[in-house]
Each structure stands twice: as C-alpha cells, then as structure tokens.
C-alpha cells in the first residue's frame, strides 16, 4: 500500500523544514506526480546501501492558503507531504515515520496518515531479510513487472479467417492448410517472435544480477576469485576507482549467462551453487 502523510508544523518556515529534510539525507528534485502549488519544494530520500530501499520516500514542502489552513486547522504557512509507494520496503516506511517524528519534534503540530489516521504513525510489519535476499527480490520484482506489462501491449491475431471466391476459410474448415500458412505472415506473429530474444535477455539479466549480488556478500567466493590469475584492464581498474564499475561486474563479465550450461559454470565455480540441481528440483 502507498502511504501519504500530511503534516502541519505549528511554527516553521519553508526553509526551516527544507533544512531539516536535508539534514536527514533528503535531496532536492522534481516530483512529477505532486508538483504542488507555486512555491512547493520537492525532495527525495533512498538508501541503496545493502538494498535497504526499494522505492524510497518523497517529500514536498507546500504553501497553505486560507482554505488549506482552515481545512487542516493550522495557522502555519507551510505543510509537508511525505509518501512511500506500494512497493516501499519496511526500511522506507520506517524512514517516513522517522521524518514525521523529526519534523514534529522540531516544530510541533499535527499530521494525518491516510492509512492509519490522525497523529498515527505507520505500523511497519517486520520482515526477515538479508542484503542478498533483498537484492535478488528486487531483481525478480523488476523483471516480473516488465513481463506482466507485456499483456497490455500484445496484439490479437490479425488473420483469423481467409477470404476466397468460394467463401471464408476458418480453422474449422481449413482442409489444405492455407489459413495456417497465411497466419505465418500475421504481423502479430512477428512481434511474438521478437519477444523470444527479450525473454532470453530477461533470464540472462536475472542470473547475472543474482550472481553479482550473491558474490558481493559471499566472502569465501571473493577469496576464491582472488586466487584466480585473470587480468583486469587498466580502464576497468580506473572505472572501479571512480565508482563507475564494481568488482562483481568485472567477475560476471568473465562468464556468459545466455544458456544454462554457462550459468551452471559461473555459479558452480564461484559460488558452489549447482544450478542444474536446483532446476531439476
């Protein structure tokens, strides 16, 4: 569930609220879904470390007119809206609570949680997870969402019947297979065939990302790779220093993830995971 919290400090200027948000780690940005009235400032927070965030927290400091002050029973000129999306992690929701508490402690006032009510913080359900499990779950969620979205764009067959001087040929009366042959040129078939490389790329992405995530948190596997004599190009080393490339990506580039035999080799050699055994199970 997405959660919006509308907060109304007892006494605080826009700059004071903005400064507190920045001290919590929020950064300025644009919010296309809630641009707000003129004068609104938009912020965003997320914690990519150890895959703690999935969608982060967005915050908007917005002006209140006379009607807004009357509606929310406040005399302050500025309000704060924070939001976590339906895919937010428990860490994102906890940080939204932390933000609301910090604003209230500094400036007083009230807030309204659109799911739990007035002055009620979000009840965050504890989840057992590890950095690796959170990372892999995020990968699977992204790919699954991409695959599900295909349902809305796949066209129906254009050629369902074939007209001839003798009448229409359908699947029921297609004795010589002319309709079946004609359907091979159906534009929808071309698109369906093009989706096969997409599916292969999706599977490759899942296994490569999973390999890198598991390697990042597997000390024995890292030690095993250190014993390898493979060379790293200067350009790769420079990219690692600049933070543009990870050691895990360098290691994954040593392997192919385009077929199960290659995937088996990578996981078995580095992580001691038998992919074939898992697939058969």
MIGUTI-88263 format. One record per residue (C-alpha): residue in three letters; x, z, y. Coordinates in pm, whole numbers, plus 50000, padded with zeros to 5 digits. Layout:
# residues N
alaXZY
...
# end
This chain:
# residues 281
unk500005000050000
unk501174993150355
unk501105023650581
unk500735023350958
unk501265054751161
unk500205055451526
unk502005082551721
unk501385095452072
unk504095117952219
unk502935144652460
unk505595135252713
unk508165107652667
unk509195075852844
unk509665042952667
unk513435045652700
unk513475080952558
unk511525070352248
unk513715039552212
unk516885060452238
unk515695083851964
unk514875054551736
unk518345040351790
unk519885074151706
unk518045072651372
unk519585038851294
unk516875015051416
unk517964982351577
unk516174961151836
unk514444929651719
unk511204909951731
unk508014917551543
unk506064885551486
unk503144904251326
unk502814930551602
unk504244916751927
unk502184942252119
unk501184940952486
unk503654932752762
unk506454958452772
unk506464965352397
unk509864971652235
unk510274963251866
unk512734979351623
unk513594977551254
unk515375000151005
unk516524994250649
unk519165008150416
unk520644981050194
unk523225005250051
unk522545010849681
unk519324990649719
unk517545020449876
unk515244998750090
unk513014970849974
unk511264961750300
unk512414988350547
unk510445003150837
unk509404985151153
unk508645003951475
unk507104993751807
unk507055013552132
unk504005000652319
unk502305008452654
unk498955026052672
unk496315016052926
unk493425037953037
unk491235027852742
unk494075034352497
unk494715068852639
unk491025077052614
unk490775064352258
unk493795083652135
unk493195114152357
unk496595113352524
unk497935112252879
unk501275097152787
unk502015061552895
unk503655051352567
unk502805052052199
unk504775044751882
unk503665024651583
unk505655026151259
unk504855006250948
unk506015003150588
unk504834973350383
unk503054972850049
unk506394966549877
unk508174995450051
unk510335017949837
unk509895055449828
unk513035057650045
unk511405035450308
unk508295057250309
unk510355088950332
unk512245074550629
unk508955066150801
unk507985102750761
unk511405112850894
unk510885091051201
unk507485105951276
unk508855141451238
unk511795134051469
unk509545119751741
unk507115148651713
unk509875174751721
unk511445159052030
unk508325150352230
unk505355168252071
unk502005150752050
unk499865138551761
unk499835109651515
unk497395091651290
unk498325079450941
unk495955051050849
unk496015061450484
unk496265099550493
unk494605108650823
unk495375127151147
unk498695145651158
unk499145139250787
unk502445126450654
unk502605101250374
unk502645116750029
unk505605099249869
unk505475096249493
unk508905104649349
unk510425077249138
unk513305079548896
unk515765051748958
unk519415042748983
unk521085018549225
unk521394992948944
unk517764996248834
unk516544993049194
unk518684962349250
unk517524944848933
unk513914953649002
unk514244937749345
unk515664905849193
unk512834903248941
unk510214910249208
unk511534882549434
unk511654856649156
unk508254866849016
unk506684863449360
unk508214828849403
unk506874817849065
unk503414832149135
unk503274813549466
unk503554780449280
unk499994784949155
unk498704778549508
unk500544745549556
unk500394728749215
unk498044698549233
unk495484689448972
unk495884657248777
unk495014626948989
unk494284604248692
unk491524618448473
unk489784585848392
unk490954549748383
unk488564522548503
unk488394488648328
unk485894459648338
unk484494473748016
unk483934507948166
unk485784540448214
unk488314553047963
unk488464590647918
unk490404613347688
unk487414613047453
unk487234575047409
unk490894565647466
unk491444548347132
unk494564528347221
unk496284554947435
unk496084536147766
unk494934567047957
unk497704588047806
unk500234561347906
unk498834558648260
unk498954596248312
unk502714594648276
unk502764578948624
unk500464605448771
unk502094619349091
unk501324654548972
unk503484648648663
unk506434640148889
unk506044673549064
unk505664692248735
unk508884676548607
unk510674686248928
unk509704722448864
unk511834723948550
unk515124724948744
unk513514751148969
unk512704772648667
unk516244768448530
unk517634778348872
unk515364808848876
unk516614820148535
unk520214813948639
unk519644834348957
unk518174863648762
unk521074865748518
unk523804860548779
unk522354886649017
unk521814911048729
unk525394905848612
unk526744913148962
unk524544943749013
unk525474959148677
unk529164951848738
unk529044968549080
unk528075001948925
unk529964999348592
unk533415014948628
unk534615006148273
unk533634969748329
unk535534969148657
unk538594983648485
unk538334957048215
unk538284929548477
unk541344944348648
unk543274937648328
unk542464900548350
unk545164877448484
unk542804854048669
unk543974844449015
unk541954847749335
unk542334821649607
unk543594832649948
unk540334820550105
unk538374843049868
unk540574873049947
unk540134866950318
unk536364864550274
unk536354897950087
unk538294914350373
unk535794900550626
unk532894913750416
unk531574878650350
unk532264879049976
unk532074906149710
unk534364911649415
unk531284909749193
unk530544874349315
unk534144863949250
unk533834876948894
unk530464860048838
unk531914826848957
unk534234828048656
unk531204822648433
unk528254799048408
unk524714812648391
unk522964779648321
unk522494784447946
unk522184814047712
unk525504808347538
unk527374811047869
unk525234840547976
unk525994857747646
unk529724852647701
unk529674867748051
unk527594898247961
unk529414904447633
unk532964900847766
unk532504921248082
unk529564944848028
unk529474946947647
unk525804936947651
unk524544914547372
unk522054891447542
unk521204872947220
unk520284905747053
unk518064915247347
unk516374881147346
unk515704882346972
unk514194916947006
# end
